Amino acid sequence: GARLRARVVLWLDALGAAGAGALAVVESTLGPGPAPMPALARGPEQATPPTPTGAGPAPVVLEAPFGPGRLVLSWLAARGAVDLRAESAAPAPRAWRLDLAAAPEGSGGAGDAGDEEPVLLESRTADEAGRVHLDGLAPGRYVLRAYGPQRRAPDLELELDLRT
């Protein structure tokens, strides 16, 4: 299948003395890829985990093609960091993997740092419902790669830039 690459920049704003946060999309650069392209959206109307009760910002949501279905990623600011939720939506595969890596210094987009590869921080296999949770991402630059079952090349690659 075709590989989809995108660069997403998110701004983490401190709100109030409690240290709650909000995410706002500042930039999204989508490379060439198969239709349909990923769509950035805001708000709980997307198929994402609900915002914790007691108010708070809505998550930033990105949906992208994934196998025969789609992959839904959402970011929510919490405790001065960012929590990432990823879920495959039917008929996408339930058995998939998400790798989180530190982006190489000086890269301007996913994979643009010459021969330097991102440094793998962790790799998570989706649970039986097709979900992966990565909590407490600190501000910084990351590369997220989603792999379908038994795939060597990522189906989706995002450079995630979390800024304060």
Contacts in CASP RR format, 6 or more apart in sequence:
PFRMAT RR
TARGET T0000
AUTHOR 0000-0000-0000
METHOD contacts of the structure
MODEL  1
GARLRARVVLWLDALGAAGAGALAVVESTLGPGPAPMPALARGPEQATPP
TPTGAGPAPVVLEAPFGPGRLVLSWLAARGAVDLRAESAAPAPRAWRLDL
AAAPEGSGGAGDAGDEEPVLLESRTADEAGRVHLDGLAPGRYVLRAYGPQ
RRAPDLELELDLRT
1 34 0 8 1.000
1 67 0 8 1.000
1 155 0 8 1.000
2 33 0 8 1.000
2 34 0 8 1.000
3 33 0 8 1.000
3 153 0 8 1.000
3 154 0 8 1.000
3 155 0 8 1.000
3 156 0 8 1.000
3 157 0 8 1.000
4 31 0 8 1.000
4 33 0 8 1.000
4 34 0 8 1.000
4 37 0 8 1.000
4 38 0 8 1.000
4 64 0 8 1.000
4 65 0 8 1.000
4 155 0 8 1.000
4 156 0 8 1.000
4 157 0 8 1.000
5 30 0 8 1.000
5 31 0 8 1.000
5 33 0 8 1.000
5 110 0 8 1.000
5 111 0 8 1.000
5 156 0 8 1.000
5 157 0 8 1.000
5 158 0 8 1.000
6 28 0 8 1.000
6 29 0 8 1.000
6 30 0 8 1.000
6 31 0 8 1.000
6 38 0 8 1.000
6 62 0 8 1.000
6 64 0 8 1.000
6 110 0 8 1.000
6 156 0 8 1.000
6 157 0 8 1.000
6 158 0 8 1.000
6 159 0 8 1.000
7 27 0 8 1.000
7 28 0 8 1.000
7 29 0 8 1.000
7 30 0 8 1.000
7 108 0 8 1.000
7 109 0 8 1.000
7 110 0 8 1.000
7 158 0 8 1.000
7 159 0 8 1.000
7 161 0 8 1.000
8 25 0 8 1.000
8 27 0 8 1.000
8 28 0 8 1.000
8 40 0 8 1.000
8 62 0 8 1.000
8 158 0 8 1.000
8 159 0 8 1.000
8 160 0 8 1.000
8 161 0 8 1.000
9 25 0 8 1.000
9 26 0 8 1.000
9 27 0 8 1.000
9 28 0 8 1.000
9 161 0 8 1.000
9 163 0 8 1.000
10 23 0 8 1.000
10 24 0 8 1.000
10 25 0 8 1.000
10 26 0 8 1.000
10 60 0 8 1.000
10 75 0 8 1.000
10 82 0 8 1.000
10 160 0 8 1.000
10 161 0 8 1.000
10 162 0 8 1.000
10 163 0 8 1.000
11 23 0 8 1.000
11 24 0 8 1.000
11 25 0 8 1.000
11 26 0 8 1.000
11 163 0 8 1.000
11 164 0 8 1.000
12 21 0 8 1.000
12 22 0 8 1.000
12 23 0 8 1.000
12 77 0 8 1.000
12 80 0 8 1.000
12 82 0 8 1.000
12 139 0 8 1.000
12 162 0 8 1.000
12 163 0 8 1.000
12 164 0 8 1.000
13 21 0 8 1.000
13 22 0 8 1.000
13 24 0 8 1.000
13 77 0 8 1.000
14 21 0 8 1.000
14 80 0 8 1.000
14 164 0 8 1.000
15 21 0 8 1.000
15 22 0 8 1.000
15 57 0 8 1.000
19 79 0 8 1.000
19 80 0 8 1.000
20 56 0 8 1.000
20 57 0 8 1.000
20 77 0 8 1.000
20 78 0 8 1.000
21 57 0 8 1.000
21 77 0 8 1.000
21 78 0 8 1.000
21 80 0 8 1.000
22 56 0 8 1.000
22 57 0 8 1.000
22 77 0 8 1.000
23 57 0 8 1.000
23 59 0 8 1.000
23 60 0 8 1.000
23 75 0 8 1.000
23 76 0 8 1.000
23 77 0 8 1.000
23 82 0 8 1.000
24 60 0 8 1.000
25 40 0 8 1.000
25 42 0 8 1.000
25 60 0 8 1.000
26 163 0 8 1.000
28 40 0 8 1.000
29 109 0 8 1.000
30 37 0 8 1.000
30 38 0 8 1.000
34 65 0 8 1.000
36 65 0 8 1.000
37 64 0 8 1.000
38 62 0 8 1.000
38 63 0 8 1.000
38 64 0 8 1.000
38 65 0 8 1.000
38 156 0 8 1.000
39 62 0 8 1.000
39 63 0 8 1.000
40 60 0 8 1.000
40 61 0 8 1.000
40 62 0 8 1.000
41 61 0 8 1.000
41 62 0 8 1.000
41 63 0 8 1.000
42 58 0 8 1.000
42 59 0 8 1.000
42 60 0 8 1.000
42 61 0 8 1.000
43 58 0 8 1.000
43 59 0 8 1.000
43 61 0 8 1.000
44 50 0 8 1.000
44 51 0 8 1.000
44 58 0 8 1.000
44 59 0 8 1.000
46 59 0 8 1.000
46 61 0 8 1.000
46 63 0 8 1.000
46 72 0 8 1.000
46 74 0 8 1.000
47 72 0 8 1.000
47 87 0 8 1.000
47 89 0 8 1.000
48 59 0 8 1.000
48 61 0 8 1.000
48 72 0 8 1.000
48 74 0 8 1.000
48 85 0 8 1.000
48 87 0 8 1.000
49 59 0 8 1.000
49 74 0 8 1.000
49 85 0 8 1.000
49 87 0 8 1.000
51 57 0 8 1.000
51 58 0 8 1.000
51 59 0 8 1.000
51 76 0 8 1.000
52 78 0 8 1.000
57 76 0 8 1.000
57 77 0 8 1.000
59 74 0 8 1.000
59 75 0 8 1.000
59 76 0 8 1.000
59 85 0 8 1.000
60 74 0 8 1.000
60 75 0 8 1.000
60 76 0 8 1.000
61 72 0 8 1.000
61 73 0 8 1.000
61 74 0 8 1.000
62 72 0 8 1.000
62 73 0 8 1.000
62 74 0 8 1.000
62 158 0 8 1.000
63 70 0 8 1.000
63 71 0 8 1.000
63 72 0 8 1.000
63 73 0 8 1.000
63 89 0 8 1.000
64 70 0 8 1.000
64 71 0 8 1.000
64 73 0 8 1.000
64 156 0 8 1.000
65 71 0 8 1.000
66 88 0 8 1.000
66 89 0 8 1.000
66 92 0 8 1.000
66 93 0 8 1.000
66 96 0 8 1.000
66 146 0 8 1.000
66 148 0 8 1.000
66 155 0 8 1.000
66 156 0 8 1.000
67 92 0 8 1.000
67 93 0 8 1.000
67 148 0 8 1.000
67 155 0 8 1.000
68 91 0 8 1.000
68 92 0 8 1.000
69 88 0 8 1.000
69 89 0 8 1.000
69 90 0 8 1.000
69 91 0 8 1.000
69 92 0 8 1.000
70 88 0 8 1.000
70 89 0 8 1.000
70 92 0 8 1.000
71 86 0 8 1.000
71 87 0 8 1.000
71 88 0 8 1.000
71 89 0 8 1.000
71 92 0 8 1.000
71 96 0 8 1.000
71 146 0 8 1.000
71 155 0 8 1.000
71 156 0 8 1.000
72 86 0 8 1.000
72 87 0 8 1.000
72 88 0 8 1.000
72 89 0 8 1.000
73 84 0 8 1.000
73 85 0 8 1.000
73 86 0 8 1.000
73 144 0 8 1.000
73 158 0 8 1.000
74 84 0 8 1.000
74 85 0 8 1.000
74 86 0 8 1.000
75 82 0 8 1.000
75 83 0 8 1.000
75 84 0 8 1.000
75 85 0 8 1.000
75 160 0 8 1.000
76 82 0 8 1.000
76 83 0 8 1.000
76 85 0 8 1.000
77 83 0 8 1.000
78 135 0 8 1.000
78 136 0 8 1.000
79 136 0 8 1.000
81 135 0 8 1.000
81 136 0 8 1.000
81 137 0 8 1.000
81 138 0 8 1.000
82 136 0 8 1.000
82 137 0 8 1.000
82 162 0 8 1.000
83 133 0 8 1.000
83 134 0 8 1.000
83 135 0 8 1.000
83 136 0 8 1.000
83 137 0 8 1.000
84 132 0 8 1.000
84 133 0 8 1.000
84 134 0 8 1.000
84 135 0 8 1.000
84 137 0 8 1.000
84 144 0 8 1.000
85 131 0 8 1.000
85 132 0 8 1.000
85 133 0 8 1.000
86 98 0 8 1.000
86 126 0 8 1.000
86 131 0 8 1.000
86 132 0 8 1.000
86 133 0 8 1.000
86 134 0 8 1.000
86 146 0 8 1.000
87 129 0 8 1.000
87 130 0 8 1.000
87 131 0 8 1.000
87 132 0 8 1.000
88 94 0 8 1.000
88 96 0 8 1.000
88 126 0 8 1.000
88 130 0 8 1.000
88 131 0 8 1.000
93 148 0 8 1.000
93 149 0 8 1.000
94 126 0 8 1.000
94 128 0 8 1.000
94 129 0 8 1.000
94 130 0 8 1.000
95 125 0 8 1.000
95 126 0 8 1.000
95 130 0 8 1.000
95 148 0 8 1.000
95 149 0 8 1.000
96 125 0 8 1.000
96 126 0 8 1.000
96 130 0 8 1.000
96 146 0 8 1.000
96 147 0 8 1.000
96 148 0 8 1.000
96 149 0 8 1.000
97 123 0 8 1.000
97 124 0 8 1.000
97 125 0 8 1.000
97 126 0 8 1.000
97 146 0 8 1.000
97 147 0 8 1.000
97 148 0 8 1.000
98 123 0 8 1.000
98 124 0 8 1.000
98 126 0 8 1.000
98 132 0 8 1.000
98 134 0 8 1.000
98 144 0 8 1.000
98 145 0 8 1.000
98 146 0 8 1.000
98 147 0 8 1.000
99 120 0 8 1.000
99 122 0 8 1.000
99 123 0 8 1.000
99 124 0 8 1.000
99 143 0 8 1.000
99 144 0 8 1.000
99 145 0 8 1.000
99 147 0 8 1.000
99 154 0 8 1.000
100 120 0 8 1.000
100 121 0 8 1.000
100 122 0 8 1.000
100 123 0 8 1.000
100 124 0 8 1.000
100 134 0 8 1.000
100 137 0 8 1.000
100 142 0 8 1.000
100 143 0 8 1.000
100 144 0 8 1.000
101 117 0 8 1.000
101 118 0 8 1.000
101 119 0 8 1.000
101 120 0 8 1.000
101 121 0 8 1.000
101 142 0 8 1.000
101 143 0 8 1.000
101 144 0 8 1.000
101 145 0 8 1.000
102 118 0 8 1.000
102 119 0 8 1.000
102 121 0 8 1.000
102 141 0 8 1.000
102 142 0 8 1.000
102 143 0 8 1.000
103 109 0 8 1.000
103 113 0 8 1.000
103 118 0 8 1.000
103 140 0 8 1.000
103 141 0 8 1.000
103 142 0 8 1.000
103 143 0 8 1.000
103 159 0 8 1.000
103 161 0 8 1.000
104 111 0 8 1.000
104 113 0 8 1.000
104 114 0 8 1.000
104 116 0 8 1.000
104 117 0 8 1.000
104 118 0 8 1.000
104 119 0 8 1.000
105 113 0 8 1.000
105 116 0 8 1.000
106 113 0 8 1.000
107 113 0 8 1.000
107 114 0 8 1.000
107 116 0 8 1.000
107 141 0 8 1.000
107 159 0 8 1.000
108 159 0 8 1.000
109 159 0 8 1.000
110 143 0 8 1.000
110 157 0 8 1.000
110 158 0 8 1.000
110 159 0 8 1.000
111 118 0 8 1.000
111 143 0 8 1.000
111 157 0 8 1.000
111 159 0 8 1.000
118 142 0 8 1.000
118 143 0 8 1.000
121 142 0 8 1.000
122 134 0 8 1.000
124 132 0 8 1.000
124 133 0 8 1.000
124 134 0 8 1.000
125 132 0 8 1.000
126 132 0 8 1.000
137 160 0 8 1.000
137 162 0 8 1.000
138 162 0 8 1.000
139 162 0 8 1.000
139 163 0 8 1.000
139 164 0 8 1.000
140 161 0 8 1.000
140 162 0 8 1.000
140 163 0 8 1.000
141 159 0 8 1.000
141 160 0 8 1.000
141 161 0 8 1.000
141 162 0 8 1.000
142 159 0 8 1.000
142 160 0 8 1.000
142 161 0 8 1.000
142 162 0 8 1.000
143 157 0 8 1.000
143 158 0 8 1.000
143 159 0 8 1.000
143 160 0 8 1.000
144 156 0 8 1.000
144 157 0 8 1.000
144 158 0 8 1.000
144 159 0 8 1.000
144 160 0 8 1.000
145 154 0 8 1.000
145 156 0 8 1.000
145 157 0 8 1.000
145 158 0 8 1.000
146 154 0 8 1.000
146 155 0 8 1.000
146 156 0 8 1.000
146 157 0 8 1.000
147 153 0 8 1.000
147 154 0 8 1.000
147 155 0 8 1.000
148 155 0 8 1.000
END
